[in-house]
């Protein structure tokens, strides 16, 4: 399963439901974009270290960008930017999930729902 940034943020905030879904998933992954979004939210070196430790402790494997992911993400932006307000990060995360053939676990139903080739598990905090 590929975890969207919002679900991991809920885990950081102590949400038990988010932690439970993460712990109950055997294969845990995140997009490199999610990793960068998490790092962007770090306010100091201690938080940066905490984020990296968290990802390591939970065994979250990071999926890199590829040419196919970039191509698919650009198609998603063309198709869904104006329809549902899809942003660059969401397009890349969705493309990563589809290319890796993973279910995307997210609380952001609006941006991902119209993508027919994306398997989505909606998280409700």
DSSP file (Angstrom, degrees, kcal/mol; ACC not computed):
  #  RESIDUE AA STRUCTURE BP1 BP2  ACC     N-H-->O    O-->H-N    N-H-->O    O-->H-N    TCO  KAPPA ALPHA  PHI   PSI    X-CA   Y-CA   Z-CA
    1    1 A X              0   0    0      0, 0.0    28,-2.2     0, 0.0     2,-0.5   0.000 360.0 360.0 360.0 141.4    0.0    0.0    0.0
    2    2 A X  E     -ab  29 104A   0    101,-3.2   103,-2.9    26,-0.2     2,-0.5  -0.899 360.0-144.9-101.5 127.0    1.2    3.5   -0.8
    3    3 A X  E     - b   0 105A   0     26,-2.8    28,-0.5    -2,-0.5   103,-0.2  -0.801   8.2-136.0 -98.7 130.8    0.4    6.1    2.0
    4    4 A X    >>  -     0   0    0    101,-2.7     4,-1.5    -2,-0.5     3,-0.6  -0.402  28.3-107.5 -76.5 158.7   -0.5    9.6    1.1
    5    5 A X  H 3> S+     0   0    0      1,-0.2     4,-2.2     2,-0.2     5,-0.2   0.872 115.1  60.0 -55.9 -41.9    1.1   12.5    3.1
    6    6 A X  H 3> S+     0   0    0      1,-0.2     4,-1.9     2,-0.2    -1,-0.2   0.867 102.8  51.1 -60.8 -37.9   -2.1   13.3    5.0
    7    7 A X  H <> S+     0   0    0     -3,-0.6     4,-1.7    98,-0.3    -1,-0.2   0.914 110.5  48.7 -66.2 -42.2   -2.4    9.8    6.5
    8    8 A X  H  X S+     0   0    0     -4,-1.5     4,-2.2     1,-0.2    -2,-0.2   0.868 108.7  53.9 -66.6 -35.2    1.2    9.9    7.8
    9    9 A X  H  X S+     0   0    0     -4,-2.2     4,-1.9     1,-0.2    -1,-0.2   0.891 105.4  54.0 -64.5 -38.4    0.6   13.4    9.2
   10   10 A X  H  <>S+     0   0    0     -4,-1.9     5,-2.6     2,-0.2     4,-0.2   0.891 107.3  51.0 -62.0 -37.9   -2.4   12.0   11.1
   11   11 A X  H ><5S+     0   0    0     -4,-1.7     3,-1.8     1,-0.2    -2,-0.2   0.942 108.3  51.7 -63.0 -46.5    0.0    9.3   12.6
   12   12 A X  H 3<5S+     0   0    0     -4,-2.2    -1,-0.2     1,-0.3    -2,-0.2   0.848 106.4  55.3 -56.8 -35.4    2.4   12.1   13.6
   13   13 A X  T 3<5S-     0   0    0     -4,-1.9    -1,-0.3    -5,-0.1    -2,-0.2   0.476 123.5-105.4 -80.0  -1.9   -0.4   13.9   15.4
   14   14 A X  T < 5 +     0   0    0     -3,-1.8     2,-0.5     1,-0.3    -3,-0.2   0.649  58.7 164.7  90.4  15.7   -1.2   10.8   17.4
   15   15 A X     >< -     0   0    0     -5,-2.6     4,-2.1     1,-0.2    -1,-0.3  -0.554  26.7-155.4 -70.4 119.2   -4.4    9.7   15.6
   16   16 A X  H  > S+     0   0    0     -2,-0.5     4,-2.4     1,-0.2    -1,-0.2   0.846  90.5  54.5 -67.4 -35.1   -5.0    6.1   16.7
   17   17 A X  H  > S+     0   0    0      2,-0.2     4,-2.1     1,-0.2    -1,-0.2   0.903 109.7  47.5 -66.0 -40.1   -7.0    5.1   13.5
   18   18 A X  H  > S+     0   0    0      2,-0.2     4,-2.0     1,-0.2    -2,-0.2   0.925 112.9  48.5 -66.1 -43.7   -4.1    6.3   11.3
   19   19 A X  H  X S+     0   0    0     -4,-2.1     4,-2.8     1,-0.2    -2,-0.2   0.891 110.2  53.0 -62.9 -38.6   -1.6    4.4   13.4
   20   20 A X  H  X S+     0   0    0     -4,-2.4     4,-2.2     2,-0.2    -1,-0.2   0.918 108.9  47.4 -64.8 -43.7   -3.7    1.3   13.3
   21   21 A X  H  < S+     0   0    0     -4,-2.1     4,-0.5     2,-0.2    -1,-0.2   0.885 114.5  48.0 -66.8 -36.0   -4.1    1.3    9.5
   22   22 A X  H >< S+     0   0    0     -4,-2.0     3,-0.9     1,-0.2    -2,-0.2   0.938 114.1  45.6 -66.7 -46.7   -0.3    1.8    9.1
   23   23 A X  H 3< S+     0   0    0     -4,-2.8    -2,-0.2     1,-0.2    -1,-0.2   0.826 110.7  53.5 -66.5 -32.1    0.5   -0.9   11.6
   24   24 A X  T 3< S+     0   0    0     -4,-2.2     2,-0.5    -5,-0.2    -1,-0.2   0.522  90.4  91.0 -84.0  -4.0   -1.9   -3.4   10.1
   25   25 A X    <   -     0   0    0     -3,-0.9     3,-0.1    -4,-0.5    -4,-0.0  -0.806  60.5-160.7 -95.1 128.0   -0.5   -3.0    6.6
   26   26 A X  S    S+     0   0    0     -2,-0.5     2,-0.7     1,-0.2    -1,-0.2   0.961  80.4  40.9 -73.2 -52.7    2.2   -5.5    5.7
   27   27 A X  S    S-     0   0    0     33,-0.0     2,-0.5     2,-0.0    -1,-0.2  -0.881  75.6-173.6-102.9 113.2    3.9   -3.7    2.8
   28   28 A X        +     0   0    0     -2,-0.7    33,-2.7    31,-0.5     2,-0.3  -0.913   9.0 165.3-114.6 128.8    4.2    0.1    3.4
   29   29 A X  E     -ac   2  61A   0    -28,-2.2   -26,-2.8    -2,-0.5     2,-0.3  -0.917  16.1-167.0-136.1 162.3    5.4    2.5    0.8
   30   30 A X  E     - c   0  62A   0     31,-2.3    33,-2.9    -2,-0.3     2,-0.1  -0.984  28.1-110.8-144.2 153.5    5.5    6.2    0.2
   31   31 A X  E  >  - c   0  63A   0    -28,-0.5     4,-2.1    -2,-0.3     3,-0.2  -0.479  29.4-117.8 -76.3 152.4    6.2    8.3   -2.9
   32   32 A X  H  > S+     0   0    0     31,-1.9     4,-2.2     1,-0.2     5,-0.1   0.807 118.4  60.1 -59.7 -27.5    9.4   10.4   -2.9
   33   33 A X  H  > S+     0   0    0     30,-0.2     4,-2.5     2,-0.2    -1,-0.2   0.907 102.8  49.6 -66.8 -41.7    7.0   13.4   -3.1
   34   34 A X  H  > S+     0   0    0     -3,-0.2     4,-2.5     2,-0.2    -2,-0.2   0.923 109.6  52.4 -60.9 -43.7    5.4   12.4    0.2
   35   35 A X  H  X S+     0   0    0     -4,-2.1     4,-2.4     1,-0.2    -2,-0.2   0.929 110.7  46.7 -57.0 -46.5    8.8   12.2    1.7
   36   36 A X  H  X S+     0   0    0     -4,-2.2     4,-2.3     1,-0.2    -1,-0.2   0.870 110.1  53.2 -66.7 -36.2    9.7   15.7    0.5
   37   37 A X  H  X S+     0   0    0     -4,-2.5     4,-1.1     2,-0.2    -1,-0.2   0.905 109.7  48.7 -64.3 -40.0    6.3   17.0    1.7
   38   38 A X  H >< S+     0   0    0     -4,-2.5     3,-0.5     1,-0.2     4,-0.5   0.925 112.0  48.2 -64.3 -44.0    7.0   15.6    5.2
   39   39 A X  H >< S+     0   0    0     -4,-2.4     3,-1.3     1,-0.2    -2,-0.2   0.876 105.4  59.4 -63.2 -36.5   10.5   17.1    5.2
   40   40 A X  H 3< S+     0   0    0     -4,-2.3    -1,-0.2     1,-0.3    -2,-0.2   0.813 102.8  53.9 -60.9 -30.6    9.1   20.4    4.1
   41   41 A X  T << S+     0   0    0     -4,-1.1    -1,-0.3    -3,-0.5     2,-0.2   0.571  81.5 111.5 -82.3  -9.1    6.9   20.5    7.2
   42   42 A X    <   -     0   0    0     -3,-1.3     3,-0.1    -4,-0.5    -3,-0.0  -0.471  49.5-165.6 -69.0 132.5    9.9   20.0    9.6
   43   43 A X        -     0   0    0     -2,-0.2     2,-0.3     1,-0.1    -1,-0.1   0.642  67.2  -0.9 -93.8 -16.8   10.5   23.1   11.7
   44   44 A X  S  > S-     0   0    0      1,-0.0     4,-2.0     0, 0.0     5,-0.2  -0.941  84.0 -84.8-159.5 178.4   14.0   22.1   12.9
   45   45 A X  H  > S+     0   0    0     -2,-0.3     4,-2.4     1,-0.2     5,-0.2   0.828 122.1  57.6 -63.9 -32.3   16.7   19.4   12.8
   46   46 A X  H  > S+     0   0    0      2,-0.2     4,-2.2     1,-0.2    -1,-0.2   0.918 108.0  45.5 -66.1 -42.9   15.1   17.5   15.6
   47   47 A X  H  > S+     0   0    0      2,-0.2     4,-2.5     1,-0.2    -2,-0.2   0.883 111.1  54.0 -67.1 -37.2   11.8   17.2   13.7
   48   48 A X  H  X S+     0   0    0     -4,-2.0     4,-2.2     1,-0.2    -2,-0.2   0.930 110.4  46.3 -60.0 -45.7   13.7   16.2   10.6
   49   49 A X  H  X S+     0   0    0     -4,-2.4     4,-2.3     1,-0.2    -2,-0.2   0.882 111.0  53.1 -64.1 -38.9   15.4   13.4   12.5
   50   50 A X  H  X S+     0   0    0     -4,-2.2     4,-2.6     2,-0.2    -2,-0.2   0.904 108.5  49.7 -63.8 -42.2   12.1   12.4   14.0
   51   51 A X  H  X S+     0   0    0     -4,-2.5     4,-2.3     2,-0.2     5,-0.2   0.941 112.3  46.8 -62.3 -48.3   10.5   12.1   10.5
   52   52 A X  H  X S+     0   0    0     -4,-2.2     4,-1.9     1,-0.2    -1,-0.2   0.889 113.6  49.0 -62.9 -39.2   13.3   10.0    9.2
   53   53 A X  H  X S+     0   0    0     -4,-2.3     4,-3.2     2,-0.2    -1,-0.2   0.898 109.3  52.7 -65.8 -41.6   13.3    7.8   12.2
   54   54 A X  H  X S+     0   0    0     -4,-2.6     4,-2.1     2,-0.2    -2,-0.2   0.934 110.0  47.4 -58.5 -49.1    9.5    7.3   12.0
   55   55 A X  H  <>S+     0   0    0     -4,-2.3     5,-2.4     1,-0.2     4,-0.3   0.888 115.4  46.1 -62.0 -39.6    9.7    6.2    8.3
   56   56 A X  H ><5S+     0   0    0     -4,-1.9     3,-1.2    -5,-0.2    -2,-0.2   0.927 110.5  52.2 -68.5 -45.7   12.5    3.8    9.2
   57   57 A X  H 3<5S+     0   0    0     -4,-3.2    -2,-0.2     1,-0.3    -1,-0.2   0.860 113.4  44.2 -60.3 -37.3   10.8    2.4   12.3
   58   58 A X  T 3<5S-     0   0    0     -4,-2.1    -1,-0.3    -5,-0.2    -2,-0.2   0.447 110.2-123.1 -89.2   0.0    7.6    1.7   10.3
   59   59 A X  T < 5 +     0   0    0     -3,-1.2     2,-0.7    -4,-0.3   -31,-0.5   0.866  43.6 174.8  64.5  37.6    9.6    0.2    7.4
   60   60 A X      < -     0   0    0     -5,-2.4     2,-0.4    -6,-0.2   -31,-0.3  -0.682  20.6-146.6 -80.8 117.2    8.1    2.6    4.8
   61   61 A X  E     -c   29   0A   0    -33,-2.7   -31,-2.3    -2,-0.7     2,-0.5  -0.677  11.0-133.2 -84.9 135.7    9.9    2.0    1.5
   62   62 A X  E     -c   30   0A   0     -2,-0.4     2,-0.5   -33,-0.2   -31,-0.2  -0.772  11.4-149.7 -94.4 127.9   10.3    5.1   -0.7
   63   63 A X  E     -c   31   0A   0    -33,-2.9   -31,-1.9    -2,-0.5   -30,-0.2  -0.845  17.6-139.8 -96.8 125.4    9.4    4.8   -4.4
   64   64 A X        -     0   0    0     -2,-0.5     2,-0.2   -33,-0.2   -31,-0.0  -0.232  23.4 -93.6 -78.7 168.9   11.4    7.1   -6.7
   65   65 A X        -     0   0    0      4,-0.1     2,-0.3   -34,-0.1    -1,-0.1  -0.484  44.6-176.4 -74.8 152.4   10.2    9.1   -9.6
   66   66 A X     >  -     0   0    0     -2,-0.2     4,-2.4     1,-0.1     5,-0.2  -0.910  42.0-102.3-141.8 169.9   10.5    7.5  -13.1
   67   67 A X  H  > S+     0   0    0     -2,-0.3     4,-2.5     1,-0.2     5,-0.2   0.909 122.6  50.8 -61.1 -41.8    9.8    8.6  -16.6
   68   68 A X  H  > S+     0   0    0      2,-0.2     4,-2.6     1,-0.2     5,-0.2   0.898 109.5  49.8 -64.2 -40.7    6.5    6.6  -16.6
   69   69 A X  H  > S+     0   0    0      2,-0.2     4,-2.7     1,-0.2    -1,-0.2   0.928 111.7  48.9 -63.1 -44.7    5.4    8.2  -13.4
   70   70 A X  H  X S+     0   0    0     -4,-2.4     4,-1.9     2,-0.2    -2,-0.2   0.908 112.5  47.6 -61.4 -43.1    6.2   11.7  -14.8
   71   71 A X  H  X S+     0   0    0     -4,-2.5     4,-1.7     2,-0.2    -2,-0.2   0.942 114.2  45.7 -63.9 -48.1    4.3   11.0  -18.0
   72   72 A X  H  X S+     0   0    0     -4,-2.6     4,-2.4     1,-0.2    -2,-0.2   0.900 111.3  53.4 -63.6 -40.9    1.2    9.6  -16.2
   73   73 A X  H  X S+     0   0    0     -4,-2.7     4,-2.3     1,-0.2    -1,-0.2   0.881 106.5  52.3 -62.7 -38.2    1.3   12.5  -13.7
   74   74 A X  H  X S+     0   0    0     -4,-1.9     4,-2.2     2,-0.2    -1,-0.2   0.876 108.8  50.4 -67.0 -35.9    1.3   15.0  -16.5
   75   75 A X  H  X S+     0   0    0     -4,-1.7     4,-2.4     2,-0.2    -2,-0.2   0.922 109.7  50.8 -64.9 -43.6   -1.8   13.3  -18.0
   76   76 A X  H  X S+     0   0    0     -4,-2.4     4,-3.2     1,-0.2     5,-0.4   0.899 109.2  51.2 -60.6 -40.6   -3.5   13.4  -14.7
   77   77 A X  H  X S+     0   0    0     -4,-2.3     4,-1.9     2,-0.2     5,-0.3   0.930 111.3  47.3 -63.3 -44.6   -2.8   17.2  -14.4
   78   78 A X  H  < S+     0   0    0     -4,-2.2     4,-0.3     1,-0.2    -1,-0.2   0.908 120.1  39.5 -60.3 -41.7   -4.2   17.8  -17.8
   79   79 A X  H  < S+     0   0    0     -4,-2.4     4,-0.3    -5,-0.2    -2,-0.2   0.878 129.9  21.5 -77.6 -40.1   -7.3   15.8  -17.1
   80   80 A X  H  X>S+     0   0    0     -4,-3.2     4,-2.4    -5,-0.2     6,-1.4   0.496  92.1  90.8-117.4  -5.7   -8.0   16.7  -13.4
   81   81 A X  H  X5S+     0   0    0     -4,-1.9     4,-1.1    -5,-0.4    -3,-0.1   0.953 103.6  29.2 -58.6 -50.8   -6.4   20.1  -12.6
   82   82 A X  H  45S+     0   0    0     -5,-0.3    -1,-0.2    -4,-0.3    -2,-0.1   0.806 121.2  53.8 -80.7 -29.8   -9.5   22.1  -13.6
   83   83 A X  H  45S+     0   0    0     -4,-0.3    -2,-0.2     1,-0.1    -1,-0.1   0.934 133.2   2.0 -71.1 -46.5  -12.1   19.4  -12.8
   84   84 A X  H  <5S-     0   0    0     -4,-2.4    -3,-0.2    27,-0.1    -2,-0.2   0.327  99.1-106.1-128.0   5.9  -11.1   18.7   -9.2
   85   85 A X     << -     0   0    0     -4,-1.1    -4,-0.2    -5,-0.6    -3,-0.2   0.798  49.2-175.6  75.3  27.9   -8.2   21.0   -8.4
   86   86 A X        -     0   0    0     -6,-1.4     2,-0.2   -10,-0.1    -1,-0.2  -0.327  10.2-149.1 -60.5 135.7   -5.6   18.4   -8.5
   87   87 A X     >  -     0   0    0      1,-0.1     4,-2.3    -7,-0.0     5,-0.2  -0.597  27.0-100.8-102.5 168.5   -2.1   19.7   -7.5
   88   88 A X  H  > S+     0   0    0      1,-0.2     4,-2.3    -2,-0.2     5,-0.2   0.902 119.9  50.6 -54.1 -49.0    1.3   18.6   -8.8
   89   89 A X  H  > S+     0   0    0      1,-0.2     4,-2.6     2,-0.2    -1,-0.2   0.916 110.4  49.2 -60.7 -44.1    2.0   16.5   -5.7
   90   90 A X  H  > S+     0   0    0      1,-0.2     4,-2.7     2,-0.2    -1,-0.2   0.890 109.9  52.1 -63.3 -38.9   -1.3   14.6   -5.8
   91   91 A X  H  X S+     0   0    0     -4,-2.3     4,-2.3     2,-0.2    -1,-0.2   0.913 112.5  44.9 -63.7 -42.2   -0.8   13.9   -9.5
   92   92 A X  H  X S+     0   0    0     -4,-2.3     4,-2.3     2,-0.2    -2,-0.2   0.897 113.4  49.8 -69.4 -40.0    2.7   12.4   -8.9
   93   93 A X  H  X S+     0   0    0     -4,-2.6     4,-2.2    -5,-0.2    -2,-0.2   0.927 113.0  46.6 -64.5 -44.6    1.5   10.4   -5.8
   94   94 A X  H  X S+     0   0    0     -4,-2.7     4,-2.4     1,-0.2    -2,-0.2   0.926 112.8  49.7 -62.5 -44.4   -1.4    9.0   -7.8
   95   95 A X  H  X S+     0   0    0     -4,-2.3     4,-2.7    -5,-0.2     5,-0.2   0.875 108.8  53.1 -62.9 -37.6    0.8    8.1  -10.8
   96   96 A X  H  X S+     0   0    0     -4,-2.3     4,-2.2     2,-0.2    -1,-0.2   0.929 109.9  47.9 -62.6 -45.3    3.3    6.4   -8.4
   97   97 A X  H  X>S+     0   0    0     -4,-2.2     5,-2.6     2,-0.2     4,-0.7   0.924 114.4  45.6 -62.2 -44.9    0.5    4.2   -7.0
   98   98 A X  H ><5S+     0   0    0     -4,-2.4     3,-0.7     3,-0.2    -2,-0.2   0.938 113.9  47.7 -65.9 -46.4   -0.8    3.3  -10.4
   99   99 A X  H 3<5S+     0   0    0     -4,-2.7    -1,-0.2     1,-0.2    -2,-0.2   0.860 116.7  43.3 -64.1 -35.5    2.6    2.6  -11.9
  100  100 A X  H 3<5S-     0   0    0     -4,-2.2    -1,-0.2    -5,-0.2    -2,-0.2   0.526 109.7-124.9 -85.7  -5.8    3.7    0.5   -8.8
  101  101 A X  T <<5 +     0   0    0     -3,-0.7     2,-0.3    -4,-0.7    -3,-0.2   0.900  62.0 141.9  60.2  44.4    0.2   -1.2   -8.8
  102  102 A X      < -     0   0    0     -5,-2.6    17,-0.4    -6,-0.2     2,-0.3  -0.839  56.7-113.2-111.4 151.0   -0.4   -0.3   -5.2
  103  103 A X        -     0   0    0     -2,-0.3  -101,-3.2    15,-0.1     2,-0.6  -0.629  31.9-132.2 -73.5 140.1   -3.5    0.9   -3.4
  104  104 A X  E     -bd   2 120A   0     15,-2.9    17,-3.0    -2,-0.3     2,-0.6  -0.881  12.6-155.2 -99.1 121.8   -3.3    4.5   -2.3
  105  105 A X  E     +bd   3 121A   0   -103,-2.9  -101,-2.7    -2,-0.6     2,-0.3  -0.874  35.0 144.7 -96.4 118.2   -4.4    5.1    1.3
  106  106 A X  E     - d   0 122A   0     15,-2.1    17,-3.2    -2,-0.6     3,-0.1  -0.974  54.8-144.7-150.5 157.7   -5.5    8.7    1.6
  107  107 A X  S    S+     0   0    0     -2,-0.3     2,-1.2    15,-0.2     3,-0.2   0.384  84.6  91.8 -98.6  -1.6   -8.0   11.0    3.3
  108  108 A X     >  +     0   0    0      1,-0.2     4,-1.0     2,-0.1     3,-0.2  -0.598  43.2 157.8 -96.9  73.1   -8.2   13.2    0.2
  109  109 A X  H  >  +     0   0    0     -2,-1.2     4,-2.6     1,-0.2     3,-0.2   0.881  64.5  63.3 -63.6 -40.5  -11.1   11.6   -1.7
  110  110 A X  H  4 S+     0   0    0      1,-0.2     4,-0.5    -3,-0.2    -1,-0.2   0.891 105.8  41.2 -56.7 -47.4  -11.9   14.6   -3.8
  111  111 A X  H  4 S+     0   0    0      1,-0.2    -1,-0.2    -3,-0.2    -2,-0.2   0.790 124.0  35.5 -75.7 -27.5   -8.7   14.8   -5.8
  112  112 A X  H >< S+     0   0    0     -4,-1.0     3,-1.6    -3,-0.2    -2,-0.2   0.697  92.8  84.9-101.3 -20.8   -8.2   11.0   -6.4
  113  113 A X  T 3< S+     0   0    0     -4,-2.6    -2,-0.1     1,-0.3    -1,-0.1   0.851  86.5  54.8 -54.1 -42.4  -11.8    9.8   -6.8
  114  114 A X  T 3  S+     0   0    0     -4,-0.5     2,-1.1     1,-0.1    -1,-0.3   0.631  80.8  99.0 -72.5  -9.3  -12.1   10.5  -10.6
  115  115 A X    X   -     0   0    0     -3,-1.6     3,-1.5     1,-0.2    -1,-0.1  -0.646  56.0-169.6 -81.8 102.6   -8.9    8.5  -11.5
  116  116 A X  T 3  S+     0   0    0     -2,-1.1    -1,-0.2     1,-0.3    -2,-0.0   0.780  80.7  52.8 -67.8 -28.9  -10.4    5.3  -12.7
  117  117 A X  T 3  S+     0   0    0      2,-0.1     2,-0.5     0, 0.0    -1,-0.3   0.353  91.9  93.1 -90.4   9.2   -7.2    3.3  -12.9
  118  118 A X    <   -     0   0    0     -3,-1.5     2,-0.6    -6,-0.2   -15,-0.1  -0.895  67.5-145.4-105.4 126.3   -6.3    4.2   -9.3
  119  119 A X        -     0   0    0     -2,-0.5   -15,-2.9   -17,-0.4     2,-0.4  -0.815  26.8-169.3 -88.0 118.3   -7.2    1.8   -6.4
  120  120 A X  E     -d  104   0A   0     -2,-0.6     2,-0.6   -17,-0.2   -15,-0.2  -0.919  22.0-165.1-118.9 134.0   -8.0    4.1   -3.4
  121  121 A X  E     -d  105   0A   0    -17,-3.0   -15,-2.1    -2,-0.4     2,-0.4  -0.976  25.0-140.8-111.1 116.3   -8.6    3.2    0.2
  122  122 A X  E     -d  106   0A   0     -2,-0.6     2,-0.4   -17,-0.2   -15,-0.2  -0.651  10.6-153.7 -84.0 127.2  -10.2    6.2    1.9
  123  123 A X        -     0   0    0    -17,-3.2     2,-0.6    -2,-0.4   -14,-0.1  -0.846   4.6-162.3 -97.7 132.9   -9.0    6.9    5.4
  124  124 A X              0   0    0     -2,-0.4   -17,-0.0     1,-0.1    -2,-0.0  -0.955 360.0 360.0-117.7 114.1  -11.3    8.8    7.8
  125  125 A X              0   0    0     -2,-0.6  -108,-0.2   -18,-0.1  -107,-0.1   0.514 360.0 360.0 -69.1 360.0   -9.7   10.3   10.8
